[in-house]
Amino acid sequence: MSDAILLQARDLVKQFPVAGTATLLRPARTFTAVDAVSFDLHAGKTLALVGESGSGKSTTARLAARLIDVTSGSVHLDGQDVTTATGAALNEVRRQVQVVFQDPFSSLNPRHTVERIVTAPLRYQKRPMPGGSRAVARTLLDRVGLNPDHYGRYPAQFSGGQAQRIGIARALAVGPRVLVCDEAVSALDVSVQAQIITLLRDLQREEGFGCLFIAHDLAVVRQIATSVAVMTAGRIVEAGDRDEVFGNPRHDYTRKLLAAVPRIRPEWEAARRRRGAVA
């Protein structure tokens, strides 16, 4: 499997205006949600962006997926600068970078059947559907472990875990190179989380896509990440191989996050204690 860099972010900055009227004496104020963030995502690998609520990780994901525009910095997809892509070029970015959202029910139109939902990206991209939308929907449902015969059902007829599988099927429809999972398992029960993570790992092995995995739960991150970037106050404060970050955290904030998690794995816990990472 190729280890090429699929998605590259350099010095990403995102500022949002703060409510209030600007005057000559009081210029418009802004809030910096993401501040000089850089990372590389490789083919077949999973980079986890972790941090507490408000750390800027989800905003970073949206910048990387070109769902929102950067204030400054750059995003490269497969070596091409897509920071200011528009029109057909932006459509191609959105084909190659698909998103799985946190709340599956909020991201699925309750009035549409599963068939219509999972084939929506193909219609939007004006791509062919061999055998028709029903055949494509059945194939996609089967790939994510759902009954292919349920293509005519509506989102409310599924459990939370099943609904998230539908969201993953929709993301896979156009053959993305990068999958952005924005807190994709945080709303699910622990046992269901494990099932979805196993599904994502299996699909990644089959398809070779890179995965940008946004999470606040380090117990979840350890199951799927190859590398980890820890964010707080809009900045990455520590990044590296998963085992290195978990076993030998160098930043106080990373230690704080790890200390709040139940024992991760005996060898990681022992390594952290040997290095004095935990009091």
PAMAR-833030 format. One line per field, with one value per residue (C-alpha): residue in three letters; x, y, z. Coordinates in steps of 0.1 Angstrom, whole numbers, plus 2048, in hexadecimal, padded with zeros to 3 digits. Each point is the difference from the previous one (the first is absolute). Example, Ala and Ser with C-alpha at 12.3 -4.5 7.8 and 13.67 -1.06 7.14 Angstrom:
% residues 2
res <- [ala:ser] $
X <- [87B:80E] $
Y <- [7D3:822] $
Z <- [84E:7F9] $
% end
This chain:
% residues 279
res <- [met:ser:asp:ala:ile:leu:leu:gln:ala:arg:asp:leu:val:lys:gln:phe:pro:val:ala:gly:thr:ala:thr:leu:leu:arg:pro:ala:arg:thr:phe:thr:ala:val:asp:ala:val:ser:phe:asp:leu:his:ala:gly:lys:thr:leu:ala:leu:val:gly:glu:ser:gly:ser:gly:lys:ser:thr:thr:ala:arg:leu:ala:ala:arg:leu:ile:asp:val:thr:ser:gly:ser:val:his:leu:asp:gly:gln:asp:val:thr:thr:ala:thr:gly:ala:ala:leu:asn:glu:val:arg:arg:gln:val:gln:val:val:phe:gln:asp:pro:phe:ser:ser:leu:asn:pro:arg:his:thr:val:glu:arg:ile:val:thr:ala:pro:leu:arg:tyr:gln:lys:arg:pro:met:pro:gly:gly:ser:arg:ala:val:ala:arg:thr:leu:leu:asp:arg:val:gly:leu:asn:pro:asp:his:tyr:gly:arg:tyr:pro:ala:gln:phe:ser:gly:gly:gln:ala:gln:arg:ile:gly:ile:ala:arg:ala:leu:ala:val:gly:pro:arg:val:leu:val:cys:asp:glu:ala:val:ser:ala:leu:asp:val:ser:val:gln:ala:gln:ile:ile:thr:leu:leu:arg:asp:leu:gln:arg:glu:glu:gly:phe:gly:cys:leu:phe:ile:ala:his:asp:leu:ala:val:val:arg:gln:ile:ala:thr:ser:val:ala:val:met:thr:ala:gly:arg:ile:val:glu:ala:gly:asp:arg:asp:glu:val:phe:gly:asn:pro:arg:his:asp:tyr:thr:arg:lys:leu:leu:ala:ala:val:pro:arg:ile:arg:pro:glu:trp:glu:ala:ala:arg:arg:arg:arg:gly:ala:val:ala] $
X <- [800:80E:80B:7FB:7F4:7DB:7F6:818:7F8:818:7FC:7DA:7F0:7DB:7F1:7DC:7F1:7F5:7DD:800:801:822:807:81E:809:7F8:80A:7EE:80B:807:804:81C:7F2:81E:822:81D:7F7:814:7FE:805:7E7:80E:7EE:7F3:807:7EB:809:7EC:7FB:7F8:7F7:7E5:7E1:809:824:7FB:802:7DF:806:822:7EE:7E7:81D:812:7E0:7FA:7DE:80B:81A:821:80A:824:815:7FD:7F0:810:7EE:816:81A:7E8:7F8:7DA:7FF:7EC:7F1:7DE:7E6:80A:821:7EE:7E7:81D:80F:7DF:7FF:822:7FB:7E0:7F3:7EF:7EF:7FA:7DB:7F4:7DC:807:814:7E6:7E1:7E3:7E9:817:803:822:803:7FD:817:81E:7FE:7FD:826:7FF:7E2:811:820:7EC:811:7F2:7EE:805:7E0:7ED:7FF:7F0:81C:81A:7EE:7FE:826:808:7EA:810:823:7F8:7F0:7DB:7E4:800:7DA:7FB:807:7DC:7FF:803:81B:7E7:7FD:825:814:81B:81C:7ED:7FA:825:807:7E8:814:820:7F0:7F7:823:80E:7E9:817:821:811:825:7FC:7E5:7FB:7EE:7F5:7F8:7F0:7FC:7FC:7DA:800:801:822:7F8:7F3:81E:817:7EB:802:826:805:7EB:815:821:7F3:7F5:821:813:7EA:800:821:7F1:80F:7EB:800:7EF:7F3:7FA:802:801:823:7F3:7EF:81E:818:7EB:802:81C:822:80B:7F2:800:7F5:7EE:7F7:7F7:802:823:811:815:80D:800:80F:7FC:7E3:815:819:7E6:7ED:81F:817:7EB:815:7E7:7EE:7DE:805:808:7E1:7EB:810:7FC:7DA:7FE:7FD:81E:806:817:817:820:7F7:7F7:821:814:7F0:807:824:805:7EF:7E3:7E7:804] $
Y <- [800:822:817:820:820:804:81E:81B:81E:81C:81D:7FF:81E:805:820:807:823:808:810:825:81F:80C:825:816:7FE:7DC:7E9:7DF:7E5:7DC:7DF:7E9:7DC:7F0:80F:7F5:7DB:7E9:7DA:7E5:7E3:7E2:7E6:7E3:811:810:821:808:825:7FF:81A:80D:811:822:7F6:807:7DC:7FF:822:7F3:7E2:817:815:7E1:7F3:823:802:823:818:806:822:7F8:7E2:7E4:7DE:7E9:7E1:7E6:81B:81A:820:800:81D:817:7E6:809:7F2:7DF:7FE:804:7E5:7E9:808:7F7:7DF:7F7:80C:7F3:807:7EA:816:7FD:7FC:7E7:80A:825:7F9:7E9:80F:7F0:803:7ED:7DB:7F0:7FA:825:809:7EA:808:826:806:7EE:815:820:7F7:7F5:7DE:7E0:7E6:7DE:7EC:81E:811:7E2:7E8:819:806:7DA:7FD:81D:7F3:7DE:80F:810:7E2:809:7EC:809:7FB:81D:81A:80B:808:822:80C:7FE:7DB:7FA:801:81A:7E8:7F5:824:808:7E2:811:820:7EC:7EF:822:80D:7E1:804:816:7ED:81B:801:810:7F9:81B:7F1:81D:7F1:7E4:7E8:818:7FE:7DA:7E6:7F1:7DE:811:817:7E1:7F2:820:803:7DC:808:81F:7ED:7E4:819:812:7E0:7F9:822:810:822:817:808:820:7F6:81B:7F5:80B:7DC:7F2:7DE:800:810:7E4:7E7:810:81A:7FB:823:81A:826:810:821:81B:824:7FD:7F2:7DE:7FD:7DC:7E8:7DF:7DB:7F3:7EA:81B:81A:7E8:7F1:81E:820:81F:81C:807:802:7DE:7F2:810:7EF:7DE:803:804:7DF:7DE:7EA:7FE:7E2:7F1:806:824:807:7F0:814:820:7F9:7F7:822:813:80A:7F9:80A] $
Z <- [800:7F6:81C:7EB:810:7F6:813:80C:815:806:819:7FF:811:804:80F:806:805:823:804:802:7EA:7F4:802:7F9:824:805:7E3:7F9:817:7F7:812:7F5:801:7ED:804:7E9:7FE:7E9:7FA:7E7:7F9:7EE:7EB:814:821:81B:810:81F:80A:825:81A:816:7F3:7F2:7F8:7DB:7F3:7EE:7F0:7F4:7F1:7EE:7F2:7F4:7EF:7F0:811:80C:7F2:811:80D:7F7:7FA:7E6:7F9:7E7:7F3:7EF:7FB:7F1:811:806:819:7E8:7E9:7F2:7E8:7F0:813:821:7F6:7FA:822:810:7ED:80C:824:810:823:81A:819:826:801:7E6:802:7FC:7E1:7F0:7F0:813:7E2:7E8:7FD:806:7DA:7FA:81C:7F8:7DA:805:7FB:7DF:7F4:80C:7EE:7E1:801:7F0:815:7F0:803:80E:822:811:7F6:80B:821:807:7F9:817:81C:7FD:803:821:80F:7FB:7F0:7DB:800:817:7E4:802:825:810:81A:81D:7FB:809:820:805:7F6:7E1:7F7:803:7E9:7E7:803:7F9:7E2:7F2:805:7ED:7E3:7EB:809:816:805:823:81A:81B:81E:816:822:7EC:81E:81D:800:800:81C:808:7F0:7E1:7FF:7FE:7E3:7EC:806:7F4:7E1:7F9:804:7E9:7E6:802:7FA:7E1:7F1:80C:809:819:81E:814:820:818:824:824:80E:801:808:7DD:7EF:80C:7ED:7DE:7FD:7F1:80A:818:801:820:7FE:819:7FB:7DB:7FF:7FD:81F:7FA:7E3:7F7:7FD:815:817:806:809:817:80F:803:800:7FF:805:821:7EE:7F0:823:80D:7E6:805:826:7FB:7EE:811:7FC:7DA:7FD:81A:7EB:7F9:825:80B:7E7:80B:824:7F9:7EF:81B:7EB:81B:825] $
% end
